[in-house]
Amino acid sequence: MRCNPFPLRCYGLSRILLAGLLLLLARSASAQANPVLGQIDSGKYVRARLDPDRTISGHFVPVGDGRLGIRHDAGATDTLRLAELRELSIRGRHTKAGAILGGIGGAGFGTFVAIVVNALCETDDCRGARPYLIAIPAFGAAGALVGAVVGTAFPKWKRVYP
């Protein structure tokens, strides 16, 4: 019997492949039902916007079945379905941005200090590249550290849904 792929008259390999493909698609769809809730760590501070006038904030509690719990500081927990949310955000910090900006500013100030040292120095010990090799990394590292500390003080919201 010759197999025609459109009416699928064969009971052999093409039907088995089709059944396997459908089973694989169904499994991947069920595994990816709530990828949003899977990426949020338990205890993270979240903000859920239900409508323009109602927002709930608190610590994330995983519940399952497409639902999430938000535990308030008072101890009460609201259970919400993901489908009824307009927006879900996780609170983070600007630590990385502060470190980058502080490091750039510190390296720039280190370059300025090295230029001044190189211009004012009268011995051969502080001429050439040595002031640059010391001042730029030292001031850059100090600036990155100060920038990270300052950036930690400023919260940011990262939207994860929708």
DSSP file (Angstrom, degrees, kcal/mol; ACC not computed):
  #  RESIDUE AA STRUCTURE BP1 BP2  ACC     N-H-->O    O-->H-N    N-H-->O    O-->H-N    TCO  KAPPA ALPHA  PHI   PSI    X-CA   Y-CA   Z-CA
    1    1 A M              0   0    0      0, 0.0     2,-0.4     0, 0.0     9,-0.0   0.000 360.0 360.0 360.0 131.9    0.0    0.0    0.0
    2    2 A R        -     0   0    0      1,-0.0     2,-0.4     8,-0.0     7,-0.1  -0.725 360.0-126.6 -90.7 135.6    1.4    3.4   -1.0
    3    3 A C        -     0   0    0     -2,-0.4    -1,-0.0     6,-0.1     0, 0.0  -0.675  16.0-163.6 -87.4 130.3    1.2    6.2    1.6
    4    4 A N     >> -     0   0    0     -2,-0.4     4,-1.1     1,-0.1     5,-0.7  -0.965  12.1-149.2-107.2 121.2   -0.4    9.5    0.7
    5    5 A P  T  45S+     0   0    0      0, 0.0    -1,-0.1     0, 0.0    -2,-0.0   0.753  86.3  54.6 -69.9 -23.9    0.6   12.2    3.2
    6    6 A F  T  45S+     0   0    0      1,-0.2    -2,-0.0     2,-0.0     0, 0.0   0.967 115.9  31.0 -80.4 -51.0   -2.5   14.3    3.1
    7    7 A P  T  45S-     0   0    0      0, 0.0    -1,-0.2     0, 0.0    -4,-0.0   0.638  98.1-139.0 -79.6  -8.7   -5.3   11.8    3.9
    8    8 A L  T  <5 +     0   0    0     -4,-1.1    -5,-0.1     1,-0.1    -2,-0.0   0.966  39.0 163.5  52.0  64.9   -3.0    9.8    6.1
    9    9 A R      < +     0   0    0     -5,-0.7     2,-0.3    -7,-0.1    -1,-0.1   0.609  45.4  93.2 -85.5 -13.3   -4.1    6.3    4.9
   10   10 A C        -     0   0    0     -6,-0.3     5,-0.2     1,-0.1    -8,-0.0  -0.614  56.5-163.1 -86.0 139.9   -1.0    4.6    6.3
   11   11 A Y        +     0   0    0     -2,-0.3    -1,-0.1     3,-0.1     5,-0.0   0.320  68.8  79.9 -96.3   6.8   -1.1    3.2    9.8
   12   12 A G  S  > S-     0   0    0      3,-0.1     4,-1.5     4,-0.0     3,-0.4   0.591 102.4 -23.6 -88.5-127.4    2.7    3.0   10.0
   13   13 A L  H  > S+     0   0    0      1,-0.2     4,-2.5     2,-0.2     5,-0.2   0.805 124.7  59.5 -65.3 -36.1    5.4    5.5   10.6
   14   14 A S  H  > S+     0   0    0      1,-0.2     4,-2.1     2,-0.2    -1,-0.2   0.886 107.3  46.7 -66.3 -37.3    3.6    8.7    9.7
   15   15 A R  H  > S+     0   0    0     -3,-0.4     4,-2.5     2,-0.2    -1,-0.2   0.889 112.5  50.2 -70.0 -38.6    0.9    8.2   12.3
   16   16 A I  H  X S+     0   0    0     -4,-1.5     4,-2.4     2,-0.2    -2,-0.2   0.920 111.8  47.9 -64.9 -43.3    3.4    7.3   15.0
   17   17 A L  H  X S+     0   0    0     -4,-2.5     4,-2.4     2,-0.2    -2,-0.2   0.901 111.9  50.1 -63.6 -41.0    5.4   10.4   14.2
   18   18 A L  H  X S+     0   0    0     -4,-2.1     4,-2.3     2,-0.2    -2,-0.2   0.917 111.5  47.8 -64.5 -43.3    2.3   12.6   14.3
   19   19 A A  H  X S+     0   0    0     -4,-2.5     4,-2.2     1,-0.2    -2,-0.2   0.901 112.4  49.6 -64.4 -40.4    1.2   11.2   17.6
   20   20 A G  H  X S+     0   0    0     -4,-2.4     4,-2.3     2,-0.2    -2,-0.2   0.896 110.5  50.1 -64.8 -40.4    4.7   11.7   19.0
   21   21 A L  H  X S+     0   0    0     -4,-2.4     4,-2.4     2,-0.2    -2,-0.2   0.914 111.2  48.3 -64.2 -43.6    4.8   15.3   17.8
   22   22 A L  H  X S+     0   0    0     -4,-2.3     4,-2.2     2,-0.2    -2,-0.2   0.892 111.8  49.9 -64.1 -39.4    1.4   16.1   19.3
   23   23 A L  H  X S+     0   0    0     -4,-2.2     4,-2.1     2,-0.2    -2,-0.2   0.905 111.1  49.3 -64.8 -41.5    2.5   14.5   22.6
   24   24 A L  H  X S+     0   0    0     -4,-2.3     4,-2.3     2,-0.2    -2,-0.2   0.901 111.5  48.8 -64.6 -42.0    5.7   16.6   22.6
   25   25 A L  H  X S+     0   0    0     -4,-2.4     4,-2.0     1,-0.2    -2,-0.2   0.890 110.9  50.5 -65.5 -39.9    3.8   19.8   21.9
   26   26 A A  H  X S+     0   0    0     -4,-2.2     4,-1.9     2,-0.2    -2,-0.2   0.894 111.3  48.5 -66.1 -39.5    1.3   19.1   24.7
   27   27 A R  H  X S+     0   0    0     -4,-2.1     4,-2.1     2,-0.2    -2,-0.2   0.920 112.3  47.5 -66.5 -43.6    4.1   18.5   27.2
   28   28 A S  H  X S+     0   0    0     -4,-2.3     4,-1.5     1,-0.2    -2,-0.2   0.854 111.0  52.2 -68.3 -32.7    6.0   21.6   26.2
   29   29 A A  H  < S+     0   0    0     -4,-2.0    -1,-0.2     2,-0.2    -2,-0.2   0.891 111.5  45.8 -69.1 -38.3    2.8   23.7   26.4
   30   30 A S  H >< S+     0   0    0     -4,-1.9     3,-1.0     1,-0.2     4,-0.2   0.850 112.1  51.4 -73.0 -32.2    2.0   22.4   29.9
   31   31 A A  H 3< S+     0   0    0     -4,-2.1     3,-0.3     1,-0.2    -1,-0.2   0.810 113.8  44.8 -71.5 -28.5    5.6   22.9   31.1
   32   32 A Q  T 3< S+     0   0    0     -4,-1.5    -1,-0.2     1,-0.2    -2,-0.2   0.117  78.4 111.5-101.0  21.9    5.6   26.5   29.8
   33   33 A A  S <  S+     0   0    0     -3,-1.0    -1,-0.2     1,-0.3     3,-0.1   0.898  94.3  14.7 -62.6 -41.3    2.1   27.4   31.2
   34   34 A N     >  +     0   0    0     -3,-0.3     4,-1.2    -4,-0.2    -1,-0.3  -0.533  67.2 152.5-133.8  68.3    3.6   29.8   33.8
   35   35 A P  H  > S+     0   0    0      0, 0.0     4,-0.9     0, 0.0    -1,-0.1   0.776  75.3  62.8 -67.6 -22.1    7.2   30.7   32.9
   36   36 A V  H >4 S+     0   0    0      1,-0.2     3,-0.7     2,-0.2     4,-0.4   0.939 103.9  44.4 -66.3 -47.5    6.6   34.0   34.7
   37   37 A L  H >4 S+     0   0    0      1,-0.2     3,-0.6     2,-0.2    -1,-0.2   0.771 107.9  60.4 -71.0 -25.0    6.0   32.5   38.1
   38   38 A G  H 3< S+     0   0    0     -4,-1.2    -1,-0.2     1,-0.2    -2,-0.2   0.743 101.2  53.1 -73.4 -22.7    8.9   30.1   37.7
   39   39 A Q  T << S+     0   0    0     -4,-0.9     2,-0.5    -3,-0.7    -1,-0.2   0.509  90.2  89.0 -91.6  -4.0   11.4   32.9   37.4
   40   40 A I  S <  S-     0   0    0     -3,-0.6     2,-0.2    -4,-0.4     3,-0.1  -0.833  74.4-134.8 -97.2 125.9   10.4   34.7   40.6
   41   41 A D    >   -     0   0    0     -2,-0.5     3,-1.7     1,-0.1    19,-0.2  -0.509  30.4 -99.0 -76.4 145.0   12.2   33.6   43.7
   42   42 A S  T 3  S+     0   0    0      1,-0.2    19,-0.2    -2,-0.2    -1,-0.1  -0.418 108.7  25.6 -63.4 134.3   10.1   33.0   46.8
   43   43 A G  T 3  S+     0   0    0     17,-2.6    -1,-0.2     1,-0.3    18,-0.1   0.291  84.7 139.2  94.3  -9.5   10.2   36.0   49.2
   44   44 A K    <   -     0   0    0     -3,-1.7    16,-3.1    15,-0.1     2,-0.5  -0.369  61.3-109.9 -65.7 148.0   11.0   38.6   46.5
   45   45 A Y  E     +A   59   0A   0     46,-0.3    46,-2.6    14,-0.2     2,-0.3  -0.713  47.2 178.9 -82.8 122.7    9.2   41.9   46.9
   46   46 A V  E     -AB  58  90A   0     12,-3.3    12,-2.1    -2,-0.5     2,-0.4  -0.821  24.8-148.0-124.7 160.8    6.6   42.2   44.1
   47   47 A R  E     -AB  57  89A   0     42,-2.4    42,-2.5    -2,-0.3     2,-0.5  -0.992  12.9-165.9-130.4 123.4    4.0   44.7   42.9
   48   48 A A  E     -AB  56  88A   0      8,-3.5     8,-3.0    -2,-0.4     2,-0.7  -0.943   5.5-157.8-113.1 124.7    0.8   43.5   41.3
   49   49 A R  E     +AB  55  87A   0     38,-2.6    37,-2.9    -2,-0.5    38,-1.4  -0.900  14.2 175.1-102.9 115.5   -1.4   45.9   39.4
   50   50 A L  E    S-     0   0A   0      4,-2.1    -1,-0.2    -2,-0.7     5,-0.1   0.880  71.0 -19.6 -86.8 -43.0   -5.0   44.6   39.1
   51   51 A D  E >  S-A   54   0A   0      3,-1.3     3,-1.1    34,-0.1    -1,-0.3  -0.898  84.8 -80.4-151.3 176.9   -6.5   47.7   37.6
   52   52 A P  T 3  S+     0   0    0      0, 0.0     3,-0.1     0, 0.0    -2,-0.0   0.771 129.2  39.3 -58.3 -24.8   -5.5   51.4   37.4
   53   53 A D  T 3  S+     0   0    0      1,-0.1     2,-0.5    -4,-0.0    -4,-0.0   0.571 108.0  65.4-101.3  -9.6   -6.8   52.0   40.9
   54   54 A R  E <   +A   51   0A   0     -3,-1.1    -4,-2.1     2,-0.0    -3,-1.3  -0.951  52.4 165.1-125.8 119.4   -5.8   48.8   42.7
   55   55 A T  E     -A   49   0A   0     -2,-0.5     2,-0.4    -6,-0.2    -6,-0.2  -0.994  15.9-161.2-130.7 136.7   -2.2   47.8   43.4
   56   56 A I  E     -A   48   0A   0     -8,-3.0    -8,-3.5    -2,-0.4     2,-0.4  -0.974   9.8-175.0-119.4 130.3   -1.0   45.1   45.8
   57   57 A S  E     +A   47   0A   0     -2,-0.4     2,-0.3   -10,-0.2   -10,-0.2  -0.948  27.1  99.0-124.3 146.1    2.6   45.0   47.0
   58   58 A G  E     -A   46   0A   0    -12,-2.1   -12,-3.3    -2,-0.4     2,-0.4  -0.980  69.5 -40.9 168.6-167.5    4.3   42.4   49.2
   59   59 A H  E     -AC  45  71A   0     12,-2.6    12,-3.0    -2,-0.3   -14,-0.2  -0.695  59.7-112.8 -90.5 135.9    6.5   39.3   49.3
   60   60 A F  E     - C   0  70A   0    -16,-3.1   -17,-2.6    -2,-0.4    10,-0.2  -0.432  30.8-175.8 -71.4 134.0    6.0   36.7   46.6
   61   61 A V  E     - C   0  69A   0      8,-2.8     8,-2.8   -19,-0.2     2,-0.2  -0.981  24.7-130.1-128.1 117.1    4.7   33.3   47.8
   62   62 A P  E     + C   0  68A   0      0, 0.0     6,-0.2     0, 0.0     8,-0.0  -0.502  33.4 166.3 -69.9 132.5    4.4   30.5   45.1
   63   63 A V  E     -     0   0A   0      4,-0.9     5,-0.2    -2,-0.2     2,-0.1   0.735  34.6-135.4-112.7 -41.9    1.0   28.9   45.2
   64   64 A G  E >  S+ C   0  67A   0      3,-1.3     3,-1.0     1,-0.0    -1,-0.1  -0.344  71.7  76.2 106.5 170.9    0.8   26.9   41.9
   65   65 A D  T 3  S-     0   0    0      1,-0.3     3,-0.1    -2,-0.1    -1,-0.0   0.852 127.5 -52.6  56.3  41.1   -1.8   26.4   39.2
   66   66 A G  T 3  S+     0   0    0      1,-0.3    16,-2.8    15,-0.1    17,-0.3   0.712 115.1 114.5  72.2  19.3   -1.2   29.8   37.6
   67   67 A R  E <   -CD  64  81A   0     -3,-1.0    -3,-1.3    14,-0.2    -4,-0.9  -0.854  45.8-162.9-120.9 157.3   -1.7   31.6   40.9
   68   68 A L  E     -CD  62  80A   0     12,-2.7    12,-3.0    -2,-0.3     2,-0.4  -0.974  11.3-138.6-136.5 152.6    0.6   33.6   43.1
   69   69 A G  E     -CD  61  79A   0     -8,-2.8    -8,-2.8    -2,-0.3     2,-0.5  -0.894   6.9-159.6-110.5 142.5    0.4   34.7   46.7
   70   70 A I  E     -CD  60  78A   0      8,-2.7     8,-2.5    -2,-0.4     2,-0.5  -0.962  10.8-155.6-122.5 112.2    1.4   38.1   47.9
   71   71 A R  E     -CD  59  77A   0    -12,-3.0   -12,-2.6    -2,-0.5     6,-0.2  -0.770  10.6-146.7 -92.0 123.8    2.2   38.2   51.7
   72   72 A H    >   -     0   0    0      4,-3.1     3,-1.3    -2,-0.5   -14,-0.1  -0.344  27.4-107.2 -82.2 166.5    1.8   41.6   53.3
   73   73 A D  T 3  S+     0   0    0      1,-0.3    -1,-0.1     2,-0.1   -15,-0.1   0.787 119.5  61.7 -64.0 -26.9    4.0   42.9   56.1
   74   74 A A  T 3  S-     0   0    0      2,-0.1    -1,-0.3     1,-0.1     3,-0.1   0.648 121.0-107.1 -74.5 -14.6    1.0   42.5   58.5
   75   75 A G  S <  S+     0   0    0     -3,-1.3    -2,-0.1     1,-0.4     2,-0.1   0.174  78.0 126.4 110.8 -17.8    1.1   38.7   57.7
   76   76 A A        -     0   0    0     -5,-0.1    -4,-3.1     1,-0.0     2,-0.5  -0.439  46.7-147.6 -74.1 148.7   -2.0   38.4   55.5
   77   77 A T  E     -D   71   0A   0     -6,-0.2     2,-0.5    -2,-0.1    -6,-0.2  -0.979   3.1-154.6-122.9 126.1   -1.6   36.7   52.1
   78   78 A D  E     -D   70   0A   0     -8,-2.5    -8,-2.7    -2,-0.5     2,-0.5  -0.847  10.4-151.0 -94.8 131.9   -3.6   37.6   49.0
   79   79 A T  E     +D   69   0A   0     -2,-0.5     2,-0.3   -10,-0.2   -10,-0.2  -0.921  21.1 178.0-105.6 124.7   -3.9   34.8   46.4
   80   80 A L  E     -D   68   0A   0    -12,-3.0   -12,-2.7    -2,-0.5     2,-0.3  -0.920  28.4-124.3-127.0 148.7   -4.3   36.0   42.8
   81   81 A R  E >   -D   67   0A   0     -2,-0.3     3,-1.0   -14,-0.2     4,-0.3  -0.721  22.1-130.4 -86.5 144.0   -4.6   34.3   39.5
   82   82 A L  G >  S+     0   0    0    -16,-2.8     3,-1.2    -2,-0.3    -1,-0.1   0.820 105.2  63.1 -62.8 -30.9   -2.0   35.4   36.9
   83   83 A A  G 3  S+     0   0    0    -17,-0.3    -1,-0.2     1,-0.2   -16,-0.1   0.760  98.0  55.1 -67.9 -24.9   -4.8   36.0   34.4
   84   84 A E  G <  S+     0   0    0     -3,-1.0     2,-0.3     2,-0.0    -1,-0.2   0.465  89.2  97.0 -89.4   0.0   -6.4   38.8   36.5
   85   85 A L    <   -     0   0    0     -3,-1.2   -35,-0.2    -4,-0.3     3,-0.1  -0.678  51.4-168.0 -89.4 141.3   -3.2   40.8   36.7
   86   86 A R  S    S+     0   0    0    -37,-2.9     2,-0.3     1,-0.4   -36,-0.2   0.748  79.6   2.4 -89.5 -30.8   -2.5   43.8   34.4
   87   87 A E  E     -B   49   0A   0    -38,-1.4   -38,-2.6    75,-0.1     2,-0.4  -0.984  56.6-165.7-156.7 143.2    1.1   44.0   35.4
   88   88 A L  E     -BE  48 161A   0     73,-2.8    72,-3.0    -2,-0.3    73,-1.6  -0.990  17.5-179.6-133.0 124.8    3.5   42.2   37.7
   89   89 A S  E     -BE  47 159A   0    -42,-2.5   -42,-2.4    -2,-0.4     2,-0.4  -0.926  18.8-144.7-127.7 149.4    6.8   43.8   38.7
   90   90 A I  E     -BE  46 158A   0     68,-2.6    68,-3.0    -2,-0.3     2,-0.4  -0.916  24.0-123.4-110.6 137.8    9.8   42.7   40.9
   91   91 A R  E     + E   0 157A   0    -46,-2.6   -46,-0.3    -2,-0.4    66,-0.2  -0.667  39.9 162.5 -83.4 132.8   11.7   45.2   42.9
   92   92 A G  E     - E   0 156A   0     64,-3.5    64,-1.9    -2,-0.4     2,-0.3  -0.589  30.1-111.7-128.7-167.1   15.4   45.4   42.2
   93   93 A R  E     - E   0 155A   0     62,-0.3     3,-0.4    -2,-0.2    59,-0.2  -0.904  16.9-124.0-131.5 159.1   18.2   47.9   42.9
   94   94 A H     >  +     0   0    0     60,-1.5     4,-2.3    57,-1.5    58,-0.2  -0.115  69.2 124.1 -92.2  35.2   20.4   50.1   40.7
   95   95 A T  H  > S+     0   0    0     56,-0.3     4,-2.3     2,-0.2    56,-0.2   0.922  72.3  46.6 -63.2 -46.5   23.6   48.5   42.1
   96   96 A K  H  > S+     0   0    0     -3,-0.4     4,-2.3     2,-0.2    -1,-0.2   0.928 114.0  46.7 -64.9 -46.0   25.0   47.5   38.7
   97   97 A A  H  > S+     0   0    0      1,-0.2     4,-2.6     2,-0.2     5,-0.2   0.899 112.6  51.2 -64.0 -39.7   24.3   50.9   37.1
   98   98 A G  H  X S+     0   0    0     -4,-2.3     4,-2.6     1,-0.2    50,-0.3   0.896 110.1  49.1 -63.5 -40.1   25.8   52.7   40.0
   99   99 A A  H  X S+     0   0    0     -4,-2.3     4,-2.3    48,-0.4    -2,-0.2   0.902 112.4  47.8 -66.4 -40.5   29.0   50.6   39.9
  100  100 A I  H  X S+     0   0    0     -4,-2.3     4,-2.2     2,-0.2    -2,-0.2   0.954 116.0  42.8 -65.4 -48.9   29.4   51.2   36.2
  101  101 A L  H  X S+     0   0    0     -4,-2.6     4,-2.6     1,-0.2    -2,-0.2   0.903 115.4  49.8 -65.1 -40.3   28.9   54.9   36.4
  102  102 A G  H  X S+     0   0    0     -4,-2.6     4,-2.8    -5,-0.2    42,-0.4   0.887 110.3  50.7 -64.4 -38.7   31.1   55.2   39.5
  103  103 A G  H  X S+     0   0    0     -4,-2.3     4,-2.4    40,-0.4    -2,-0.2   0.896 111.4  47.6 -65.9 -40.1   33.8   53.2   37.9
  104  104 A I  H  X S+     0   0    0     -4,-2.2     4,-2.2     2,-0.2    -2,-0.2   0.935 114.9  45.8 -65.7 -45.3   33.8   55.4   34.8
  105  105 A G  H  X S+     0   0    0     -4,-2.6     4,-2.3     1,-0.2    -2,-0.2   0.907 113.7  49.2 -63.7 -41.1   33.8   58.6   36.9
  106  106 A G  H  X S+     0   0    0     -4,-2.8     4,-2.5    34,-0.3    34,-0.3   0.892 110.6  49.9 -64.9 -40.3   36.6   57.2   39.2
  107  107 A A  H  X S+     0   0    0     -4,-2.4     4,-2.0    32,-0.2    -1,-0.2   0.886 111.0  50.2 -66.0 -38.1   38.7   56.2   36.2
  108  108 A G  H  X S+     0   0    0     -4,-2.2     4,-1.9     2,-0.2    -2,-0.2   0.915 112.4  46.1 -64.7 -42.6   38.2   59.7   34.7
  109  109 A F  H  X S+     0   0    0     -4,-2.3     4,-2.5     1,-0.2    -2,-0.2   0.873 110.5  54.3 -67.8 -35.6   39.3   61.3   38.0
  110  110 A G  H  X S+     0   0    0     -4,-2.5     4,-2.3     2,-0.2    26,-0.3   0.875 106.6  51.6 -63.5 -37.0   42.2   58.9   38.2
  111  111 A T  H  X S+     0   0    0     -4,-2.0     4,-2.1     2,-0.2    -2,-0.2   0.913 109.8  49.5 -64.2 -42.5   43.3   60.0   34.7
  112  112 A F  H  X S+     0   0    0     -4,-1.9     4,-2.3     2,-0.2    -2,-0.2   0.926 111.2  48.8 -61.8 -45.0   43.1   63.7   35.9
  113  113 A V  H  X S+     0   0    0     -4,-2.5     4,-2.8     1,-0.2     5,-0.2   0.908 110.8  50.9 -61.5 -42.1   45.2   62.9   39.0
  114  114 A A  H  X S+     0   0    0     -4,-2.3     4,-2.5     2,-0.2    -1,-0.2   0.875 109.2  50.8 -65.1 -37.0   47.8   61.1   36.9
  115  115 A I  H  X S+     0   0    0     -4,-2.1     4,-2.0     2,-0.2    -1,-0.2   0.923 112.5  46.5 -64.6 -43.6   48.1   64.0   34.5
  116  116 A V  H  X S+     0   0    0     -4,-2.3     4,-2.4     2,-0.2     5,-0.2   0.922 114.0  47.5 -65.0 -44.3   48.6   66.4   37.4
  117  117 A V  H  X S+     0   0    0     -4,-2.8     4,-1.7     1,-0.2    -2,-0.2   0.917 112.5  49.7 -63.3 -42.1   51.1   64.1   39.1
  118  118 A N  H  < S+     0   0    0     -4,-2.5    -1,-0.2    -5,-0.2    -2,-0.2   0.849 113.9  45.8 -64.9 -34.7   53.0   63.7   35.8
  119  119 A A  H  < S+     0   0    0     -4,-2.0    -2,-0.2     1,-0.2    -1,-0.2   0.852 118.5  39.9 -77.8 -34.8   53.0   67.5   35.2
  120  120 A L  H  < S+     0   0    0     -4,-2.4    -2,-0.2    -5,-0.2    -1,-0.2   0.640  91.2 102.3 -90.2 -15.7   54.2   68.5   38.7
  121  121 A C     <  -     0   0    0     -4,-1.7    -4,-0.0    -5,-0.2     0, 0.0  -0.452  45.7-172.9 -75.7 140.3   56.7   65.7   39.3
  122  122 A E        +     0   0    0     -2,-0.2     2,-0.2     5,-0.0    -1,-0.1   0.430  60.6  74.1-112.3  -1.9   60.3   66.6   39.0
  123  123 A T  S >  S-     0   0    0      1,-0.1     3,-0.5     0, 0.0    -2,-0.0  -0.662  83.2-118.7-108.2 167.7   61.9   63.1   39.3
  124  124 A D  G >  S+     0   0    0     -2,-0.2     3,-0.9     1,-0.2    -1,-0.1   0.637 102.4  76.5 -78.6 -13.2   62.0   60.3   36.9
  125  125 A D  G 3  S+     0   0    0      1,-0.2    -1,-0.2     5,-0.0     5,-0.1   0.836 102.2  36.2 -66.6 -32.2   60.1   58.0   39.3
  126  126 A C  G <  S+     0   0    0     -3,-0.5     2,-0.3     4,-0.1    -1,-0.2   0.134  97.5  97.9-112.2  21.5   56.8   59.6   38.6
  127  127 A R  S X  S+     0   0    0     -3,-0.9     3,-0.6     3,-0.1     2,-0.3  -0.690  72.5  19.2-100.8 161.1   57.1   60.3   34.9
  128  128 A G  T 3  S-     0   0    0     -2,-0.3     4,-0.3     1,-0.2   -10,-0.1  -0.599 120.3 -26.4  86.9-142.9   55.8   58.2   32.1
  129  129 A A  T 3> S+     0   0    0     -2,-0.3     4,-2.5     1,-0.2     3,-0.3   0.594 109.4  90.8 -89.3 -12.4   53.0   55.6   32.5
  130  130 A R  H <> S+     0   0    0     -3,-0.6     4,-1.3     1,-0.2     5,-0.2   0.892  86.6  48.3 -57.9 -45.6   53.5   54.8   36.2
  131  131 A P  H  > S+     0   0    0      0, 0.0     4,-2.9     0, 0.0     5,-0.3   0.882 113.9  48.7 -61.8 -35.1   51.1   57.4   37.6
  132  132 A Y  H  > S+     0   0    0     -4,-0.3     4,-1.7    -3,-0.3    -2,-0.2   0.901 108.2  53.3 -68.6 -41.1   48.5   56.3   35.1
  133  133 A L  H  < S+     0   0    0     -4,-2.5    -1,-0.2     1,-0.2    -3,-0.1   0.734 119.4  34.9 -68.1 -21.8   48.9   52.6   35.9
  134  134 A I  H  X S+     0   0    0     -4,-1.3     4,-1.6    -5,-0.2    -2,-0.2   0.869 120.3  43.6 -95.3 -47.8   48.4   53.3   39.6
  135  135 A A  H  X S+     0   0    0     -4,-2.9     4,-2.8    -5,-0.2     5,-0.4   0.897 108.7  53.6 -72.1 -42.5   45.8   56.1   39.6
  136  136 A I  H  X S+     0   0    0     -4,-1.7     4,-2.2    -5,-0.3   -26,-0.2   0.948 114.7  38.6 -64.5 -50.0   43.3   54.9   37.0
  137  137 A P  H  > S+     0   0    0      0, 0.0     4,-2.5     0, 0.0     5,-0.2   0.905 118.6  49.4 -66.9 -37.5   42.7   51.4   38.5
  138  138 A A  H  X S+     0   0    0     -4,-1.6     4,-2.1     2,-0.2    -2,-0.2   0.956 117.7  37.9 -66.1 -49.7   42.8   52.7   42.1
  139  139 A F  H  X S+     0   0    0     -4,-2.8     4,-2.5     2,-0.2   -32,-0.2   0.848 115.9  54.6 -70.9 -32.8   40.3   55.5   41.5
  140  140 A G  H  X S+     0   0    0     -4,-2.2     4,-2.2    -5,-0.4   -34,-0.3   0.919 110.7  45.2 -65.0 -43.3   38.2   53.4   39.1
  141  141 A A  H  X S+     0   0    0     -4,-2.5     4,-2.2     2,-0.2    -2,-0.2   0.907 114.1  48.6 -66.6 -42.0   37.8   50.7   41.7
  142  142 A A  H  X S+     0   0    0     -4,-2.1     4,-2.4    -5,-0.2     5,-0.2   0.907 112.1  49.5 -64.5 -40.6   37.0   53.2   44.5
  143  143 A G  H  X S+     0   0    0     -4,-2.5     4,-2.7     1,-0.2   -40,-0.4   0.884 110.0  50.9 -64.8 -38.7   34.5   54.9   42.2
  144  144 A A  H  X S+     0   0    0     -4,-2.2     4,-2.2   -42,-0.4    -2,-0.2   0.898 110.9  48.8 -65.9 -39.9   32.8   51.6   41.4
  145  145 A L  H  X S+     0   0    0     -4,-2.2     4,-2.0     2,-0.2    -2,-0.2   0.937 114.3  44.3 -65.0 -46.8   32.6   50.7   45.0
  146  146 A V  H  X S+     0   0    0     -4,-2.4     4,-2.4     1,-0.2    -2,-0.2   0.907 113.6  51.8 -64.6 -41.1   31.0   54.0   46.0
  147  147 A G  H  X S+     0   0    0     -4,-2.7     4,-2.7     1,-0.2   -48,-0.4   0.876 108.5  50.8 -63.3 -38.3   28.7   53.9   43.0
  148  148 A A  H  X S+     0   0    0     -4,-2.2     4,-1.6   -50,-0.3    -1,-0.2   0.902 110.9  48.5 -66.5 -40.5   27.5   50.4   43.9
  149  149 A V  H  X S+     0   0    0     -4,-2.0     4,-0.7     2,-0.2    -2,-0.2   0.925 114.8  44.8 -65.0 -43.8   26.7   51.5   47.4
  150  150 A V  H >< S+     0   0    0     -4,-2.4     3,-1.0     1,-0.2     4,-0.3   0.907 111.3  53.7 -66.9 -41.2   24.9   54.6   46.2
  151  151 A G  H >< S+     0   0    0     -4,-2.7   -57,-1.5     1,-0.3     3,-1.2   0.797  99.1  63.5 -64.4 -28.9   23.0   52.6   43.5
  152  152 A T  H 3< S+     0   0    0     -4,-1.6    -1,-0.3     1,-0.2    -2,-0.2   0.782  94.0  62.4 -65.3 -26.3   21.8   50.1   46.2
  153  153 A A  T << S+     0   0    0     -3,-1.0    -1,-0.2    -4,-0.7    -2,-0.2   0.653  93.1  73.0 -74.1 -15.0   19.8   52.9   47.8
  154  154 A F  S <  S-     0   0    0     -3,-1.2   -60,-1.5    -4,-0.3    -1,-0.1  -0.887  73.5-149.8-108.9 113.6   17.7   53.5   44.8
  155  155 A P  E     -E   93   0A   0      0, 0.0     2,-0.3     0, 0.0   -62,-0.3  -0.400  11.5-168.9 -77.4 156.2   15.0   50.8   44.0
  156  156 A K  E     -E   92   0A   0    -64,-1.9   -64,-3.5    -2,-0.1     2,-0.5  -0.972  16.9-131.2-139.0 155.2   13.8   50.0   40.5
  157  157 A W  E     -E   91   0A   0     -2,-0.3     2,-0.6   -66,-0.2   -66,-0.2  -0.934  13.5-161.2-111.3 127.4   10.8   47.9   39.3
  158  158 A K  E     -E   90   0A   0    -68,-3.0   -68,-2.6    -2,-0.5     2,-0.4  -0.936  17.5-137.1-107.9 117.6   11.4   45.3   36.6
  159  159 A R  E     +E   89   0A   0     -2,-0.6   -70,-0.3   -70,-0.2    -2,-0.0  -0.593  29.1 169.1 -77.5 129.0    8.1   44.3   34.8
  160  160 A V  E     +     0   0A   0    -72,-3.0   -71,-0.2    -2,-0.4    -1,-0.2   0.535  52.3  75.2-113.9 -14.7    7.9   40.5   34.3
  161  161 A Y  E      E   88   0A   0    -73,-1.6   -73,-2.8     1,-0.1    -1,-0.3  -0.965 360.0 360.0-149.3 133.2    4.2   40.2   33.3
  162  162 A P              0   0    0      0, 0.0    -1,-0.1     0, 0.0   -75,-0.1  -0.981 360.0 360.0 -80.7 360.0    2.8   40.9   30.7
